[in-house]
Amino acid sequence: MPQPALKTGYFSYCDYCQWPEEERWELIEGEAFAMAPAPTRLHQEFVVELARQIGNALQGQLCRVYVAPFDVRLPRQDEADALVDTVVQPDVAVICDPRKLDDKGCRGAPDWIIEILSPASAAHDQIRKRALYERHGVREYWLLQPVDRVLTIYRLGEDGAFGKPDIRALEEPTPVSVIAELAIHWPPAVTLGG
């Protein structure tokens, strides 16, 4: 989804908030990345299915699930929002600390992020955003390849780094480390996009 930066220079959340609402952007350390206008139907079916299962499992808990477009601001330290230079829109984000949530979205690392890969977003999500989420302390990061039906899971270790990835086919239910007793059940391929 991300395209090469069409806006050049260094940008902050203050700049980002002034751009037209019909344009979707992400900022990573001040660099702007344009988001594709609309994901594929298969991508959206996975987002909806994941959000449904997660939302149902979280009823009555503090954790909340959000889907893009939903701004996640990742400050370097305690700088004011206007100075934050990293704002991303994960496909699915789960936040368990209500103090991170406000009317603008989330400020700080979500506990769990899921990105649905497309040919245009694969390198961005697997390299740049993986490193970003690790640096900011996202506890669990899932990269889902919808066409191949493969899931790559990164979990944050006690050393603050993602460990070796756990790679799975979308066949058996997949347990979620950050949410006890939740396992994602994958619909058959014919149901999603069939």
C-alpha positions as CSV (number, residue, x, y, z in Angstrom):
1,M,0.0,0.0,0.0
2,P,2.7,2.6,0.8
3,Q,3.9,4.5,-2.1
4,P,7.2,6.4,-2.3
5,A,6.8,9.7,-0.5
6,L,5.1,12.3,-2.7
7,K,5.6,14.9,0.0
8,T,9.3,15.5,0.6
9,G,11.0,16.8,3.7
10,Y,10.6,16.2,7.4
11,F,7.0,16.2,8.7
12,S,5.4,16.0,12.1
13,Y,1.9,15.1,13.4
14,C,1.1,18.8,13.2
15,D,1.7,18.8,9.4
16,Y,-0.1,15.5,9.0
17,C,-3.2,16.8,10.6
18,Q,-3.4,19.6,8.1
19,W,-3.4,17.3,5.0
20,P,-6.7,16.7,3.2
21,E,-8.8,14.0,4.9
22,E,-9.4,12.1,1.6
23,E,-5.6,11.4,1.5
24,R,-4.2,8.6,3.6
25,W,-0.6,9.0,4.8
26,E,1.7,7.4,7.3
27,L,4.7,9.1,8.8
28,I,7.8,7.1,9.8
29,E,10.4,9.2,11.5
30,G,9.3,12.3,9.7
31,E,9.1,10.7,6.2
32,A,5.7,10.6,4.5
33,F,4.3,7.5,2.8
34,A,1.1,7.7,0.8
35,M,-1.3,4.9,1.4
36,A,-3.2,3.2,-1.5
37,P,-6.8,4.5,-1.7
38,A,-8.6,1.1,-1.2
39,P,-7.4,-2.3,-0.3
40,T,-8.6,-5.5,-2.1
41,R,-11.8,-7.3,-1.2
42,L,-9.8,-10.2,0.2
43,H,-7.8,-7.9,2.4
44,Q,-10.9,-6.3,3.8
45,E,-12.5,-9.7,4.4
46,F,-9.6,-10.7,6.6
47,V,-9.7,-7.4,8.5
48,V,-13.4,-7.8,9.2
49,E,-13.1,-11.4,10.2
50,L,-10.1,-10.6,12.6
51,A,-11.9,-7.6,14.1
52,R,-15.1,-9.6,14.6
53,Q,-13.3,-12.5,16.4
54,I,-11.0,-10.2,18.5
55,G,-13.9,-7.8,19.4
56,N,-16.1,-10.7,20.5
57,A,-13.2,-12.1,22.7
58,L,-12.5,-8.7,24.3
59,Q,-16.1,-8.0,25.5
60,G,-15.9,-7.0,29.1
61,Q,-12.1,-6.4,29.1
62,L,-10.0,-3.3,29.0
63,C,-8.4,-4.2,25.6
64,R,-10.0,-2.6,22.5
65,V,-9.6,-3.5,18.8
66,Y,-9.4,-0.8,16.1
67,V,-9.1,-1.1,12.3
68,A,-7.6,1.3,9.8
69,P,-7.9,4.1,9.3
70,F,-7.0,4.6,12.9
71,D,-4.0,6.8,13.8
72,V,-1.3,5.3,16.1
73,R,1.2,8.0,17.1
74,L,4.5,6.6,18.2
75,P,6.5,9.4,20.1
76,R,10.2,9.1,20.5
77,Q,9.9,10.2,24.1
78,D,7.4,12.5,25.8
79,E,7.2,15.2,23.1
80,A,4.0,17.0,22.4
81,D,1.7,15.5,19.8
82,A,2.5,18.3,17.4
83,L,6.2,17.2,17.4
84,V,5.6,13.4,17.0
85,D,7.1,12.3,13.7
86,T,5.7,8.8,13.5
87,V,2.0,8.1,12.8
88,V,1.0,4.7,11.4
89,Q,-2.4,3.2,10.5
90,P,-2.1,-0.6,11.1
91,D,-4.8,-2.7,9.5
92,V,-5.8,-4.0,13.0
93,A,-4.5,-2.7,16.4
94,V,-5.3,-4.0,19.9
95,I,-4.6,-1.6,22.8
96,C,-4.9,-2.8,26.3
97,D,-3.9,0.3,28.2
98,P,-6.9,2.8,28.1
99,R,-4.5,5.7,29.0
100,K,-3.1,5.4,25.4
101,L,-6.4,6.1,23.8
102,D,-7.8,9.5,23.0
103,D,-10.1,11.1,20.5
104,K,-7.2,11.2,18.0
105,G,-6.5,7.5,18.2
106,C,-3.7,5.9,20.1
107,R,-0.5,7.5,21.5
108,G,2.1,4.8,22.3
109,A,2.6,1.2,21.1
110,P,-0.4,-1.0,20.8
111,D,-0.1,-4.4,22.4
112,W,-0.8,-6.3,19.2
113,I,-0.7,-5.2,15.5
114,I,-1.8,-7.1,12.4
115,E,-0.9,-6.0,8.9
116,I,-2.5,-7.7,5.9
117,L,0.2,-7.8,3.2
118,S,-0.2,-6.9,-0.4
119,P,2.4,-6.7,-3.1
120,A,2.6,-3.0,-2.7
121,S,3.0,-3.1,1.1
122,A,5.0,-6.3,1.7
123,A,8.5,-4.8,2.0
124,H,7.2,-1.7,3.9
125,D,5.4,-3.9,6.5
126,Q,8.0,-6.7,6.7
127,I,11.1,-4.4,7.0
128,R,10.4,-0.8,7.9
129,K,7.3,-1.3,10.1
130,R,8.6,-4.5,11.7
131,A,11.7,-2.6,12.9
132,L,9.6,0.4,14.0
133,Y,7.1,-1.8,16.0
134,E,10.0,-3.6,17.6
135,R,11.7,-0.4,18.6
136,H,8.5,1.0,20.1
137,G,7.6,-2.2,22.1
138,V,4.7,-3.7,20.2
139,R,4.3,-7.0,22.1
140,E,3.0,-9.1,19.2
141,Y,3.1,-8.3,15.4
142,W,1.3,-10.5,12.8
143,L,2.0,-10.3,9.1
144,L,-0.7,-12.1,7.2
145,Q,-0.3,-13.0,3.5
146,P,-3.9,-13.5,2.4
147,V,-3.4,-15.0,-1.0
148,D,-0.8,-17.6,0.2
149,R,-2.6,-18.0,3.5
150,V,0.6,-17.7,5.6
151,L,1.0,-15.9,8.9
152,T,4.3,-14.7,10.3
153,I,4.2,-13.8,14.0
154,Y,6.8,-11.8,15.9
155,R,6.8,-11.6,19.6
156,L,8.7,-9.2,21.8
157,G,11.2,-10.9,24.1
158,E,12.3,-9.8,27.5
159,D,15.4,-8.3,25.8
160,G,13.1,-5.8,23.9
161,A,13.7,-7.5,20.6
162,F,11.5,-9.6,18.4
163,G,12.5,-13.2,18.6
164,K,12.6,-15.7,15.7
165,P,9.4,-15.5,13.7
166,D,6.8,-18.1,14.1
167,I,5.5,-19.0,10.5
168,R,2.2,-20.8,10.2
169,A,-0.3,-21.8,7.5
170,L,-3.8,-20.5,8.1
171,E,-5.1,-24.0,8.9
172,E,-5.3,-24.6,12.7
173,P,-6.5,-22.0,15.2
174,T,-3.7,-19.6,16.1
175,P,-3.3,-18.6,19.8
176,V,-2.6,-15.0,20.6
177,S,0.1,-14.5,23.2
178,V,-1.0,-11.1,24.5
179,I,-4.6,-12.0,25.0
180,A,-5.1,-15.1,27.2
181,E,-7.6,-17.7,25.9
182,L,-7.9,-16.1,22.4
183,A,-7.2,-18.1,19.3
184,I,-8.0,-16.9,15.8
185,H,-10.0,-19.5,13.8
186,W,-9.3,-19.2,10.1
187,P,-12.2,-19.6,7.7
188,P,-11.6,-21.9,4.7
189,A,-10.1,-20.3,1.6
190,V,-13.3,-20.6,-0.4
191,T,-15.1,-18.4,2.2
192,L,-12.6,-15.5,2.0
193,G,-12.4,-14.3,-1.6
194,G,-13.5,-17.7,-3.1
